[in-house]
């Protein structure tokens, strides 16, 4: 059933895309992304998890701060939203798992936030529209799934008044 639904959404998106209906094409593209994220597929468990239209979690490998292609693609989508909405700003929050000392983890979360910030600025986002904080480690009780989830930078779109 899930396969049929997934294929149906993707075929519909292709047909509408060929017809050139931009608003509907975007709606189907978002639904196709949602299906891939929910049930697997390209990029589903890779670098980012999108909790809402305004939040992206850039996931990092242990002791790393480089962005992979999936994370870069998600960040490019955010830059498009920022270009379309000049009143929006970004808030970056960097985290690590509990492996390593608290001082090291704070430095690592700063490197992760800085990597995301640099990428966004290179893509045309004005530095004044980005606020960031390096939090450091989150308690994860050494469960591998929790550790992986904590190695992230949360990128939130916020209004200028927030």
C-alpha positions as CSV (number, residue, x, y, z in Angstrom):
1,X,0.0,0.0,0.0
2,X,2.8,2.4,0.9
3,X,4.6,1.7,-2.3
4,X,1.5,2.3,-4.4
5,X,0.8,5.6,-2.6
6,X,4.5,6.7,-3.0
7,X,4.5,5.9,-6.7
8,X,1.1,7.6,-7.2
9,X,2.4,10.8,-5.6
10,X,5.6,10.8,-7.7
11,X,3.8,10.1,-11.0
12,X,1.2,12.8,-10.2
13,X,4.1,15.3,-9.5
14,X,5.7,14.4,-12.8
15,X,2.5,14.8,-14.8
16,X,1.7,18.1,-13.2
17,X,5.3,19.3,-13.6
18,X,5.1,18.6,-17.3
19,X,1.9,20.7,-17.5
20,X,3.8,23.6,-15.9
21,X,1.4,24.3,-13.0
22,X,3.9,25.8,-10.5
23,X,1.7,26.0,-7.4
24,X,0.4,22.5,-7.7
25,X,3.8,21.2,-8.7
26,X,5.3,22.6,-5.5
27,X,2.5,21.0,-3.5
28,X,3.2,17.6,-5.0
29,X,7.0,18.1,-4.6
30,X,6.5,18.7,-0.9
31,X,4.2,15.6,-0.6
32,X,6.8,13.5,-2.4
33,X,9.5,14.7,0.0
34,X,7.2,13.9,2.9
35,X,6.6,10.4,1.6
36,X,10.4,9.8,1.2
37,X,11.1,11.1,4.7
38,X,8.3,9.0,6.2
39,X,8.9,5.7,4.5
40,X,12.4,5.8,3.3
41,X,14.1,6.5,0.0
42,X,16.8,8.9,-1.1
43,X,18.0,11.0,1.8
44,X,15.4,9.7,4.3
45,X,17.8,8.9,7.2
46,X,20.8,10.8,5.9
47,X,21.8,14.3,6.9
48,X,18.6,16.1,7.8
49,X,15.2,15.6,9.3
50,X,12.6,18.2,8.6
51,X,10.2,18.4,11.5
52,X,8.2,21.3,10.0
53,X,8.3,23.6,7.1
54,X,10.3,26.0,9.2
55,X,12.8,23.8,11.0
56,X,15.6,21.6,9.7
57,X,17.9,19.4,11.7
58,X,21.3,19.1,10.1
59,X,22.7,15.8,11.4
60,X,26.5,15.2,11.7
61,X,28.7,12.2,12.0
62,X,30.5,11.7,15.3
63,X,33.2,14.3,15.9
64,X,32.5,15.9,12.4
65,X,31.3,19.3,11.3
66,X,31.2,19.0,7.5
67,X,28.0,19.2,5.5
68,X,27.0,16.4,3.2
69,X,25.0,16.9,-0.1
70,X,21.6,16.2,1.5
71,X,22.2,18.8,4.2
72,X,23.4,21.3,1.6
73,X,20.3,20.8,-0.5
74,X,18.0,21.3,2.5
75,X,19.9,24.5,3.4
76,X,19.6,25.8,-0.1
77,X,15.8,25.3,0.1
78,X,15.8,27.5,3.3
79,X,17.8,30.2,1.4
80,X,15.0,30.3,-1.2
81,X,12.4,30.8,1.6
82,X,14.5,33.6,3.0
83,X,14.8,35.3,-0.4
84,X,11.0,35.1,-0.8
85,X,10.4,36.4,2.7
86,X,12.7,39.3,3.7
87,X,11.1,39.5,7.2
88,X,12.3,36.0,8.1
89,X,15.5,35.3,10.0
90,X,17.4,32.2,11.0
91,X,18.2,30.8,14.4
92,X,21.0,28.2,14.5
93,X,21.4,26.0,17.6
94,X,24.4,23.6,17.7
95,X,24.5,20.4,19.8
96,X,26.7,17.4,20.3
97,X,26.3,14.0,21.9
98,X,27.9,13.3,25.3
99,X,31.1,11.7,24.0
100,X,34.0,13.8,24.9
101,X,34.6,16.5,27.5
102,X,32.1,19.4,28.0
103,X,34.7,21.9,26.8
104,X,35.5,19.9,23.6
105,X,31.8,19.4,22.9
106,X,31.1,23.1,23.2
107,X,33.9,23.8,20.7
108,X,32.5,21.1,18.4
109,X,29.0,22.5,18.5
110,X,30.5,25.9,17.6
111,X,32.3,24.4,14.6
112,X,29.0,22.8,13.4
113,X,27.1,26.0,13.8
114,X,29.9,27.9,12.0
115,X,29.9,25.4,9.1
116,X,26.1,25.9,8.6
117,X,26.4,29.7,9.0
118,X,29.3,29.9,6.4
119,X,27.4,27.7,3.9
120,X,24.3,29.9,4.3
121,X,26.3,33.2,3.9
122,X,28.0,31.7,0.8
123,X,24.6,31.1,-0.7
124,X,23.6,34.7,-0.2
125,X,22.0,34.9,3.2
126,X,23.0,38.2,4.9
127,X,25.0,37.5,8.1
128,X,22.7,39.9,10.0
129,X,19.7,37.6,9.4
130,X,21.4,34.7,11.3
131,X,21.6,34.3,15.0
132,X,23.4,31.3,16.5
133,X,24.2,29.6,19.8
134,X,26.5,26.7,20.5
135,X,24.9,24.6,23.3
136,X,27.4,21.8,23.5
137,X,26.4,18.3,24.7
138,X,22.9,17.0,25.4
139,X,22.4,14.1,27.8
140,X,21.8,11.0,25.7
141,X,22.5,8.2,28.3
142,X,24.8,6.6,25.7
143,X,22.0,5.1,23.6
144,X,23.3,5.1,20.0
145,X,20.0,6.4,18.5
146,X,20.0,9.3,21.0
147,X,23.6,10.1,20.4
148,X,23.1,10.4,16.6
149,X,20.0,12.6,17.1
150,X,22.0,14.9,19.3
151,X,24.8,15.5,16.8
152,X,23.0,18.3,15.0
153,X,22.5,21.9,14.2
154,X,18.8,22.9,14.4
155,X,18.0,25.6,11.9
156,X,14.8,27.5,12.5
157,X,13.1,30.1,10.4
158,X,11.7,32.9,12.6
159,X,10.1,36.2,12.1
160,X,12.1,39.4,12.7
161,X,10.3,40.0,15.9
162,X,11.3,36.7,17.5
